[in-house]
Amino acid sequence: MDIKVRILCFAVLLLTSLPARATIVWSEEFDGPEIDTETWIWDVGNWGFGNGQMEYNTARSANSFIEDGSLVIQALREDYFGSAFTSARMLTQGRFAFRYGDIEARIKMPNTADGLWTAFWMLGNNFPGVPWPDAGEVDIIEIGSKSGIAEGMQQRRFNTAMHFSNAAGEKQSNVFWGDAPVDLTLDYHLYRLSWTPTEMTFYFDGQEIVSWDITADYMTEFHQPHFIVLNLAVGDWGGPDGYTDITTPEAVTATFPAQLKVDWIRVEDNGFTEVFLGEDAEEDGLFGVFTETTPVDNALVYGDPEDPAFDYGYEAALFTWNNMVEAAVPATPSEGTEVWSFDIAAGDWFGMGVFLPNFRNMRNYSDGFLHFDIKTTLTDDIRIGIKSSRGGEYWQIVGDETDGLGFARDGQWQTVSVPLNGYMNIDFHTIHQIFMIAADPASASTTLSIDNVYWEPSVERPRPSGGNLGVFTETAAHMTAGEYELGVDGEFFVWGDTLLPVAQTPFEGDESLSLASAPGMGWFGAAFTPAVKYNLEAFDNPNGKLNFAMRTSSQVKFYVGLKSGNVIGPDTPWGPNTGPSGVGQVWIPFTPGDDPYGFVRDGNWHAVEIPISDIASDIDLTQVSQLFQILGVDGPISGIELDDIYYSGGRAFETNLVAGIAEDGFGISWPSTAGTSYQVEWTDSESSHTEWTPVGPVVIGDWSIKTVFDPLGPYTDRIYRVIELP
């Protein structure tokens, strides 16, 4: 069937009025001081997102923020890791979706002349587990088209569209083009979709503009939940499938900064509406992937992937990708009566995965562990992976028993526990490959068996306070609030074997990190990655700093970074994203001739202090997943040495417990942080079930020493604490 393309002028349309409004069942009003990360996530990267867009989409506060009660997505012309522009692409997958209902947004468009392309649209909730267009796409409003540019209607011409797989299994697009009676960049306008089990009807400023029937058997994708996407793109790859036909940075004439503003988005019940909130779908407790006798709280159910309904259901399927055939002599299970047991031939790679077309929300596990039993005599490194709908996939290498994550290759059942925080390209809200295993060509033929696969939920995050946290230091004064111990609390990982150790000349103590690029590598990177994320909110104060000593004489540009959460960015069509993207990611450029914080490239040691205030706006300090990173993407580095890495200035959340000793009263004193709320509490028996009683009113800190007096009365055995309130 041909694509429907119609360009109609509002002056000659017979417009139908919008029906009476119904109950609002979900809304995003953008009234808070910051974007709600419980509702939104960002697609991050610069791979073009399937249509050759030129911008680097980031999660930085420079590209998306709340201002005057509206969401602002801001495109900038700037050199950012090889891209000439930056912008943002935000979506609600894993946080909010709905099936049927009336969705409307109040939006002010940017001036798109020429090269900007903005959109308010939706995707099927099973994307990309189920590929586009089978997952379905609904474009509620797009502007910036090449036809608008050509005809001088760029700020008025818009389109709505549906993209799907037709009866022949081919992509089909229904598209409506309209010319608004006014310039859409001058004020806010209303863009609305009414979605029922039989049709999708689109409205502009309360007037119906087009309606399409969705009752055909092959339109299954439009009867599943969809999530919201907002983005402001720059250019595309041009040609027949290009939207703007602006294909080079030089051809972009739009004025920057350019801002897409969204006042609100609301979903109303039209009698068929179903709302899907991520918080309602969160798994918790032990979660079984493939286990029988382990006492799990919930577990996967396996279905038939050949069933036409599989892509829209919630069952799982095990897929073997290559060089894994059912074992001629299966292993005896490690538990229960079933086992995954496969024969693997030498000289070829092997792999398999547990696939979920509709993701599971595993956000409660990002600081937990993936457990499994494994049995083999293969001596090669094995990769264990998971994959999410947002972010992408990541693999951790499991070696032999000499490796921190390894196991004995003795042909006996061994148990492996992999820290889930090590999966640094993952959105735990949207897991759709919940267990994967693969390896490069096997050095010998073998049988590999897997059993008792399950996820353990998150453990409590370390929350250092009241001093300095040592990351890589031997100075006692730099770890008064705790120490990150390599091999115990986590590891220092070199990414992609891009760096090799070289001779050390420590700044302090006996050891440093002295590194140089491996031969043939054009980029490099490494990070301190804890097994469990750190809560570093104690350092979010005017005294908080990230400290390190560094020396190099190299003239290559590099970046020092810090990361929170797990999401890095989407995989490109050519492989996993190993670049600088990130949700909750800060990269501070160190550029020859323009190095920050007083650093000099003279080959001598220099102590660098980065105020946490320079970092905090783009980092969630309550979930720091990489404590220190270094990255270069502009070529190899001849040598760089790091030492004495620590965080300083952590405020105290809780004083030491103090026993009362005065009959007439007892004074509790502590140093306070400006703007922080404190409560003094007492108990007479400290245990795991202690109940604390407040002493006096809440105290607001101002950088002075605060004192609260407890008159005690006849009680002389009280124990006190001071806590910071949320």
DAWOLIN-V623513 format. One record per residue. N is the residue number from 0. RES is the residue in three letters. SS is DSSP state (~ for helix, > for strand, _ for the rest). OMEGA is omega in whole degrees, 0 to 359 (NA if undefined). NEAR is the number of other C-alpha atoms within 8 Angstrom. Layout:
n,res,ss,omega,near
N,RES,SS,OMEGA,NEAR
N,RES,SS,OMEGA,NEAR
This chain:
n,res,ss,omega,near
0,MET,_,182,3
1,ASP,_,175,4
2,ILE,_,178,8
3,LYS,>,178,8
4,VAL,_,180,8
5,ARG,_,174,8
6,ILE,>,185,8
7,LEU,>,178,9
8,CYS,>,181,9
9,PHE,~,182,9
10,ALA,~,183,5
11,VAL,~,179,6
12,LEU,_,169,7
13,LEU,_,188,4
14,LEU,_,179,7
15,THR,>,181,7
16,SER,>,178,7
17,LEU,_,177,8
18,PRO,_,180,4
19,ALA,_,184,4
20,ARG,_,181,5
21,ALA,_,182,7
22,THR,_,175,6
23,ILE,>,182,9
24,VAL,>,176,9
25,TRP,>,176,8
26,SER,>,171,9
27,GLU,>,186,7
28,GLU,_,180,9
29,PHE,_,182,11
30,ASP,_,183,7
31,GLY,_,179,8
32,PRO,_,182,6
33,GLU,_,176,6
34,ILE,_,183,10
35,ASP,_,182,7
36,THR,_,170,6
37,GLU,_,180,5
38,THR,_,188,8
39,TRP,_,168,12
40,ILE,>,183,10
41,TRP,>,162,11
42,ASP,_,187,15
43,VAL,_,177,17
44,GLY,>,184,11
45,ASN,_,184,11
46,TRP,_,174,8
47,GLY,_,174,10
48,PHE,_,172,7
49,GLY,_,180,6
50,ASN,_,173,8
51,GLY,_,177,10
52,GLN,_,186,14
53,MET,_,186,16
54,GLU,>,168,14
55,TYR,>,178,14
56,ASN,>,183,12
57,THR,_,171,16
58,ALA,_,181,15
59,ARG,_,176,11
60,SER,_,176,8
61,ALA,_,184,6
62,ASN,_,176,15
63,SER,>,184,13
64,PHE,>,176,11
65,ILE,>,178,14
66,GLU,>,177,8
67,ASP,_,176,4
68,GLY,_,177,10
69,SER,>,167,13
70,LEU,>,175,14
71,VAL,>,168,13
72,ILE,>,190,14
73,GLN,>,175,14
74,ALA,>,181,15
75,LEU,>,169,11
76,ARG,>,181,9
77,GLU,>,176,8
78,ASP,>,183,8
79,TYR,>,180,9
80,PHE,_,175,6
81,GLY,_,176,5
82,SER,>,182,12
83,ALA,>,183,12
84,PHE,>,169,14
85,THR,>,177,15
86,SER,>,180,17
87,ALA,_,178,19
88,ARG,>,188,13
89,MET,>,182,11
90,LEU,>,186,12
91,THR,_,184,13
92,GLN,_,182,13
93,GLY,_,180,10
94,ARG,_,178,13
95,PHE,>,171,13
96,ALA,>,177,15
97,PHE,>,174,12
98,ARG,>,184,12
99,TYR,_,181,14
100,GLY,>,179,16
101,ASP,>,180,12
102,ILE,>,182,11
103,GLU,>,177,11
104,ALA,>,175,12
105,ARG,>,193,12
106,ILE,>,169,13
107,LYS,>,185,13
108,MET,_,173,13
109,PRO,_,171,10
110,ASN,_,188,10
111,THR,_,188,12
112,ALA,_,346,12
113,ASP,_,172,11
114,GLY,_,178,15
115,LEU,>,184,15
116,TRP,>,184,15
117,THR,>,186,14
118,ALA,>,169,13
119,PHE,>,192,12
120,TRP,>,183,12
121,MET,>,175,12
122,LEU,>,175,13
123,GLY,>,188,14
124,ASN,_,180,12
125,ASN,_,174,12
126,PHE,_,0,11
127,PRO,_,174,8
128,GLY,_,169,11
129,VAL,_,190,10
130,PRO,_,172,8
131,TRP,_,6,10
132,PRO,_,182,10
133,ASP,_,179,9
134,ALA,_,180,15
135,GLY,_,176,14
136,GLU,>,178,13
137,VAL,>,178,11
138,ASP,>,182,13
139,ILE,>,176,15
140,ILE,>,171,11
141,GLU,>,171,12
142,ILE,>,180,14
143,GLY,_,190,19
144,SER,_,178,13
145,LYS,~,178,10
146,SER,~,176,8
147,GLY,~,178,13
148,ILE,~,184,13
149,ALA,~,186,7
150,GLU,_,178,7
151,GLY,_,182,6
152,MET,_,192,11
153,GLN,_,183,15
154,GLN,_,179,13
155,ARG,_,184,13
156,ARG,>,180,14
157,PHE,>,175,13
158,ASN,>,166,13
159,THR,>,185,13
160,ALA,>,170,11
161,MET,>,178,11
162,HIS,>,187,12
163,PHE,>,178,15
164,SER,>,186,14
165,ASN,_,185,10
166,ALA,_,179,7
167,ALA,_,181,5
168,GLY,_,180,6
169,GLU,_,177,7
170,LYS,>,173,9
171,GLN,>,179,11
172,SER,>,168,10
173,ASN,>,186,10
174,VAL,>,173,12
175,PHE,>,176,12
176,TRP,>,178,12
177,GLY,>,176,12
178,ASP,>,180,12
179,ALA,_,181,11
180,PRO,_,181,7
181,VAL,_,175,5
182,ASP,_,185,8
183,LEU,_,181,12
184,THR,_,186,10
185,LEU,_,183,7
186,ASP,_,176,7
187,TYR,_,175,10
188,HIS,>,183,10
189,LEU,>,179,12
190,TYR,>,193,15
191,ARG,>,172,13
192,LEU,>,171,12
193,SER,>,188,11
194,TRP,>,177,11
195,THR,_,178,10
196,PRO,_,183,9
197,THR,_,184,8
198,GLU,>,171,11
199,MET,>,183,12
200,THR,>,186,12
201,PHE,>,183,14
202,TYR,>,171,14
203,PHE,>,182,11
204,ASP,_,174,7
205,GLY,_,182,10
206,GLN,>,179,10
207,GLU,>,180,12
208,ILE,>,179,10
209,VAL,>,177,8
210,SER,>,179,8
211,TRP,>,178,7
212,ASP,>,181,8
213,ILE,_,184,10
214,THR,_,180,8
215,ALA,_,182,6
216,ASP,_,184,6
217,TYR,_,181,7
218,MET,_,180,12
219,THR,~,183,7
220,GLU,~,181,10
221,PHE,~,175,9
222,HIS,~,174,9
223,GLN,_,178,10
224,PRO,_,175,12
225,HIS,>,175,11
226,PHE,>,187,14
227,ILE,>,173,13
228,VAL,>,172,13
229,LEU,>,177,11
230,ASN,>,176,12
231,LEU,>,185,15
232,ALA,>,177,13
233,VAL,>,175,12
234,GLY,_,179,18
235,ASP,_,184,15
236,TRP,_,175,11
237,GLY,_,180,11
238,GLY,_,183,6
239,PRO,_,182,4
240,ASP,_,179,5
241,GLY,_,181,10
242,TYR,_,180,11
243,THR,_,187,14
244,ASP,_,173,13
245,ILE,_,194,12
246,THR,_,179,10
247,THR,_,178,8
248,PRO,~,182,7
249,GLU,~,181,5
250,ALA,~,179,9
251,VAL,_,182,12
252,THR,_,180,8
253,ALA,_,179,11
254,THR,_,179,7
255,PHE,_,359,7
256,PRO,_,175,8
257,ALA,>,188,11
258,GLN,>,166,10
259,LEU,>,183,14
260,LYS,>,180,12
261,VAL,>,181,12
262,ASP,>,178,12
263,TRP,>,172,12
264,ILE,>,182,12
265,ARG,>,175,12
266,VAL,>,180,12
267,GLU,>,178,14
268,ASP,_,177,12
269,ASN,_,180,10
270,GLY,_,180,5
271,PHE,_,195,10
272,THR,_,171,11
273,GLU,>,179,8
274,VAL,>,181,10
275,PHE,>,179,10
276,LEU,>,181,10
277,GLY,~,182,11
278,GLU,~,179,6
279,ASP,~,184,6
280,ALA,~,182,8
281,GLU,>,172,12
282,GLU,_,177,11
283,ASP,_,183,10
284,GLY,_,177,9
285,LEU,_,184,12
286,PHE,>,184,13
287,GLY,>,173,14
288,VAL,>,177,12
289,PHE,>,183,10
290,THR,_,183,12
291,GLU,_,185,8
292,THR,_,176,6
293,THR,_,186,6
294,PRO,_,181,5
295,VAL,_,179,9
296,ASP,_,176,9
297,ASN,>,184,9
298,ALA,>,176,9
299,LEU,_,169,9
300,VAL,_,184,6
301,TYR,>,181,8
302,GLY,_,181,8
303,ASP,_,182,7
304,PRO,_,177,8
305,GLU,_,178,5
306,ASP,_,181,6
307,PRO,_,181,6
308,ALA,_,186,6
309,PHE,~,184,13
310,ASP,~,184,10
311,TYR,~,180,9
312,GLY,_,185,8
313,TYR,_,176,9
314,GLU,_,181,11
315,ALA,>,175,12
316,ALA,>,175,11
317,LEU,>,177,9
318,PHE,>,170,8
319,THR,>,187,9
320,TRP,>,186,9
321,ASN,>,169,8
322,ASN,_,174,12
323,MET,_,178,13
324,VAL,>,181,7
325,GLU,>,186,8
326,ALA,_,177,9
327,ALA,_,176,5
328,VAL,_,183,4
329,PRO,_,177,10
330,ALA,_,170,7
331,THR,_,183,5
332,PRO,_,175,9
333,SER,_,175,9
334,GLU,_,180,10
335,GLY,_,184,8
336,THR,_,182,6
337,GLU,_,181,7
338,VAL,_,168,12
339,TRP,>,184,7
340,SER,>,188,12
341,PHE,>,171,12
342,ASP,>,183,14
343,ILE,>,181,13
344,ALA,_,178,11
345,ALA,_,172,10
346,GLY,_,180,8
347,ASP,_,179,9
348,TRP,_,177,11
349,PHE,>,179,14
350,GLY,>,176,13
351,MET,>,180,13
352,GLY,>,176,13
353,VAL,>,190,12
354,PHE,>,175,11
355,LEU,>,180,15
356,PRO,>,172,15
357,ASN,>,190,12
358,PHE,>,169,14
359,ARG,>,177,12
360,ASN,>,184,13
361,MET,_,184,13
362,ARG,~,181,10
363,ASN,~,185,12
364,TYR,~,188,14
365,SER,_,173,12
366,ASP,_,178,16
367,GLY,_,186,15
368,PHE,>,171,13
369,LEU,>,181,12
370,HIS,>,172,13
371,PHE,>,172,12
372,ASP,>,182,13
373,ILE,>,183,12
374,LYS,>,178,13
375,THR,_,172,13
376,THR,_,179,10
377,LEU,_,184,11
378,THR,_,184,8
379,ASP,_,172,8
380,ASP,_,179,9
381,ILE,>,179,11
382,ARG,>,176,11
383,ILE,>,187,12
384,GLY,>,167,12
385,ILE,>,184,15
386,LYS,>,181,12
387,SER,>,180,16
388,SER,_,173,13
389,ARG,_,184,12
390,GLY,_,180,15
391,GLY,_,182,14
392,GLU,>,177,12
393,TYR,>,182,12
394,TRP,>,170,9
395,GLN,>,183,9
396,ILE,>,177,9
397,VAL,>,181,12
398,GLY,_,178,14
399,ASP,_,186,12
400,GLU,_,176,10
401,THR,_,181,7
402,ASP,_,181,9
403,GLY,_,179,7
404,LEU,_,189,12
405,GLY,_,179,11
406,PHE,_,181,13
407,ALA,_,180,7
408,ARG,_,187,12
409,ASP,_,180,7
410,GLY,_,177,7
411,GLN,_,179,7
412,TRP,_,176,9
413,GLN,>,179,9
414,THR,>,180,9
415,VAL,>,175,11
416,SER,>,184,9
417,VAL,>,178,9
418,PRO,>,186,11
419,LEU,~,176,12
420,ASN,~,177,14
421,GLY,~,179,10
422,TYR,_,192,12
423,MET,_,176,9
424,ASN,_,195,13
425,ILE,_,168,17
426,ASP,_,186,14
427,PHE,_,174,13
428,HIS,_,191,14
429,THR,_,181,14
430,ILE,>,176,17
431,HIS,>,162,15
432,GLN,>,193,12
433,ILE,>,174,12
434,PHE,>,177,10
435,MET,>,177,12
436,ILE,>,182,11
437,ALA,>,176,11
438,ALA,>,175,12
439,ASP,_,184,8
440,PRO,_,184,9
441,ALA,_,180,15
442,SER,_,180,9
443,ALA,_,174,8
444,SER,_,185,10
445,THR,>,168,11
446,THR,>,179,11
447,LEU,>,183,13
448,SER,>,181,13
449,ILE,>,177,12
450,ASP,>,172,15
451,ASN,>,181,15
452,VAL,>,178,13
453,TYR,>,179,13
454,TRP,>,175,13
455,GLU,>,184,12
456,PRO,_,186,13
457,SER,_,171,10
458,VAL,_,183,7
459,GLU,_,179,5
460,ARG,_,172,10
461,PRO,>,183,8
462,ARG,_,182,9
463,PRO,_,181,12
464,SER,_,174,13
465,GLY,_,178,12
466,GLY,>,186,13
467,ASN,>,178,16
468,LEU,>,178,15
469,GLY,>,175,16
470,VAL,>,175,13
471,PHE,>,184,9
472,THR,_,176,13
473,GLU,_,179,9
474,THR,_,186,9
475,ALA,~,182,6
476,ALA,~,182,6
477,HIS,~,178,13
478,MET,~,180,14
479,THR,_,178,12
480,ALA,_,179,12
481,GLY,>,183,9
482,GLU,>,172,9
483,TYR,_,186,10
484,GLU,_,180,8
485,LEU,>,180,8
486,GLY,_,179,7
487,VAL,_,181,6
488,ASP,_,181,10
489,GLY,>,186,13
490,GLU,>,166,11
491,PHE,>,185,9
492,PHE,>,168,8
493,VAL,>,184,10
494,TRP,~,173,10
495,GLY,~,181,6
496,ASP,~,184,7
497,THR,_,182,12
498,LEU,>,178,13
499,LEU,>,178,9
500,PRO,>,175,8
501,VAL,_,186,8
502,ALA,_,184,5
503,GLN,_,167,9
504,THR,_,191,7
505,PRO,_,174,9
506,PHE,_,177,9
507,GLU,_,179,10
508,GLY,_,186,8
509,ASP,_,185,6
510,GLU,_,173,9
511,SER,_,171,12
512,LEU,>,181,9
513,SER,>,192,13
514,LEU,>,173,11
515,ALA,>,182,13
516,SER,>,174,14
517,ALA,_,181,10
518,PRO,_,176,4
519,GLY,_,182,4
520,MET,_,179,10
521,GLY,_,176,8
522,TRP,_,179,12
523,PHE,>,179,15
524,GLY,>,179,13
525,ALA,>,182,12
526,ALA,>,167,13
527,PHE,>,185,13
528,THR,>,179,12
529,PRO,>,175,14
530,ALA,_,178,12
531,VAL,_,182,14
532,LYS,_,178,14
533,TYR,>,171,13
534,ASN,_,184,13
535,LEU,_,182,13
536,GLU,~,178,8
537,ALA,~,183,14
538,PHE,~,178,15
539,ASP,_,179,12
540,ASN,_,185,12
541,PRO,_,179,7
542,ASN,_,185,9
543,GLY,_,180,14
544,LYS,>,165,12
545,LEU,>,184,12
546,ASN,>,172,13
547,PHE,>,173,12
548,ALA,>,185,13
549,MET,>,173,12
550,ARG,>,175,13
551,THR,_,169,11
552,SER,_,179,9
553,SER,_,179,9
554,GLN,_,177,7
555,VAL,_,177,11
556,LYS,_,175,11
557,PHE,>,185,12
558,TYR,>,170,11
559,VAL,>,188,12
560,GLY,>,176,12
561,LEU,>,185,13
562,LYS,>,172,14
563,SER,>,183,15
564,GLY,_,183,11
565,ASN,_,188,14
566,VAL,_,175,13
567,ILE,_,182,13
568,GLY,_,183,15
569,PRO,_,170,13
570,ASP,_,172,11
571,THR,>,175,8
572,PRO,_,185,4
573,TRP,_,178,5
574,GLY,>,182,6
575,PRO,_,179,10
576,ASN,_,179,11
577,THR,_,183,4
578,GLY,_,191,5
579,PRO,_,185,7
580,SER,_,177,11
581,GLY,_,169,12
582,VAL,_,189,16
583,GLY,_,187,13
584,GLN,>,174,14
585,VAL,>,172,11
586,TRP,>,179,9
587,ILE,>,184,7
588,PRO,>,170,10
589,PHE,>,188,11
590,THR,_,179,10
591,PRO,_,182,9
592,GLY,_,181,4
593,ASP,_,180,6
594,ASP,_,182,11
595,PRO,_,172,7
596,TYR,_,175,7
597,GLY,_,181,6
598,PHE,_,180,9
599,VAL,_,181,6
600,ARG,_,181,11
601,ASP,_,180,7
602,GLY,_,179,7
603,ASN,_,178,7
604,TRP,_,174,8
605,HIS,>,177,9
606,ALA,>,182,9
607,VAL,>,175,11
608,GLU,>,178,9
609,ILE,>,177,9
610,PRO,>,178,11
611,ILE,~,177,13
612,SER,~,176,10
613,ASP,~,186,7
614,ILE,_,196,9
615,ALA,~,185,10
616,SER,~,182,7
617,ASP,~,183,11
618,ILE,_,170,13
619,ASP,_,187,10
620,LEU,~,177,12
621,THR,~,181,9
622,GLN,~,180,12
623,VAL,>,186,16
624,SER,>,173,14
625,GLN,>,191,13
626,LEU,>,178,12
627,PHE,>,180,10
628,GLN,>,170,12
629,ILE,>,187,11
630,LEU,>,170,13
631,GLY,>,182,14
632,VAL,_,185,11
633,ASP,_,179,9
634,GLY,_,183,9
635,PRO,_,176,13
636,ILE,_,185,11
637,SER,_,178,7
638,GLY,_,175,12
639,ILE,>,183,13
640,GLU,>,182,12
641,LEU,>,180,12
642,ASP,>,173,15
643,ASP,>,181,16
644,ILE,>,180,13
645,TYR,>,173,15
646,TYR,>,182,15
647,SER,>,174,14
648,GLY,>,179,12
649,GLY,>,179,17
650,ARG,_,182,11
651,ALA,_,176,10
652,PHE,_,186,10
653,GLU,>,178,8
654,THR,_,171,9
655,ASN,_,177,5
656,LEU,_,185,7
657,VAL,>,177,7
658,ALA,>,177,8
659,GLY,_,183,10
660,ILE,_,183,7
661,ALA,_,183,7
662,GLU,_,185,10
663,ASP,_,179,7
664,GLY,_,184,10
665,PHE,>,179,12
666,GLY,>,179,8
667,ILE,>,183,10
668,SER,>,179,8
669,TRP,>,176,8
670,PRO,>,185,9
671,SER,_,176,11
672,THR,_,183,11
673,ALA,_,176,8
674,GLY,_,181,7
675,THR,_,180,11
676,SER,>,182,11
677,TYR,>,174,12
678,GLN,>,173,14
679,VAL,>,181,14
680,GLU,>,177,12
681,TRP,>,172,12
682,THR,>,176,12
683,ASP,_,180,7
684,SER,_,182,7
685,GLU,_,177,8
686,SER,_,179,5
687,SER,_,181,4
688,HIS,_,182,5
689,THR,_,171,8
690,GLU,_,184,5
691,TRP,_,181,7
692,THR,>,181,7
693,PRO,>,173,9
694,VAL,>,177,10
695,GLY,>,182,8
696,PRO,>,174,6
697,VAL,>,181,8
698,VAL,>,178,7
699,ILE,>,183,9
700,GLY,_,178,13
701,ASP,_,181,9
702,TRP,_,178,8
703,SER,_,173,8
704,ILE,>,180,8
705,LYS,>,179,9
706,THR,>,173,8
707,VAL,>,183,10
708,PHE,>,176,8
709,ASP,>,182,10
710,PRO,_,174,7
711,LEU,_,188,10
712,GLY,_,183,7
713,PRO,_,187,5
714,TYR,_,183,7
715,THR,_,185,9
716,ASP,_,181,8
717,ARG,_,173,11
718,ILE,>,186,13
719,TYR,>,168,13
720,ARG,>,174,12
721,VAL,>,181,11
722,ILE,>,172,11
723,GLU,>,179,10
724,LEU,_,179,7
725,PRO,_,NA,3
